[in-house]
Amino acid sequence: MATFNKFNSFVEALCEKVHNLGSDTLKVALTNTAPSATNTQKSDITELTPGNGYTAGGQTVTITSSAQSGGTYKLVGSDVTFTAAGGSLGPFRYVVLYNDSATNKELIGFWDNGSSVTLADTEYFVVDFNATNGILQLT
């Protein structure tokens, strides 16, 4: 998967107890509009229009591990799959991670696929969270 890019506000939100990454509901949403590091909440993102296999708000990430070792915190989650159904899904280029439990659905980070992707009916796209390195690490 592409490199994780954190939103600037994520650091402050962690320090001010907006996020509990181990227990909050985290989601990934798809967009074809480049996010800005200065975006703060999901409403700042132009997400795909719901339909053809895409649900408003994206999909929930199942967190499998949330722990620190030797001063490094690692968040690990199961892969998320988007499948086009009943027509094409997209185009999208960016996968955005946000906290659906937070009051303003605060943003965490995003990945850039490098180019836009459009899925034909029945094709799928896997958000492949690395089991070794996790979704993100904080040191």
Residue, then its C-alpha position, 0 to 999 in steps of 0.5 A: m500500500a502507498t505511504f501513510n500521510k497524517f493530517n496535521s490536526f491528528v497530533e493535536a487530537l491525540c493529545e486532547k483525547v479526541h481519539n482512542l484508536g484501540s476502541d473507537t470506530l475507524k473508517v476508510a472513505l474513498t475520494n478522487t479529490a486530493p486531501s490537504a494536510t490541513n484538513t481536520q474532519k471528514s466533512d472537509i473531504t469530498e467522498l465518493t457518491p454512494g452507490n454501486g457498492y460504495t456506502a456513504g462514510g466508507q467501510t469500518v476498519t476492524i482493529t486487531s491490535s493496538a499496543q506499544s512496545g519499547g515506546t513505539y505504538k502500533l495500530v494494526g487492522s484487517d484489510v478492507t475490500f471495496t467491491a463494485a456492484g451494479g455498475s462501476l465504482g469510482p474514480f478514486r485515488y485517495v483512501v482516507l482514514y478517519n474516526d467515526s466515533a469522534t464528535n466531528k469525525e476527525l481525520i487521521g491520515f490518508w494514502d495516495n494510490g498514485s493515479s485514479v482507480t475505477l472499478a468495473d462491476t464485480e471488480y474489487f479494491v483492497v485497502d491492504f493494511n500491513a500486518t507487520n508495520g500496522i496501519l500506523q506507528l507512533t514513536 
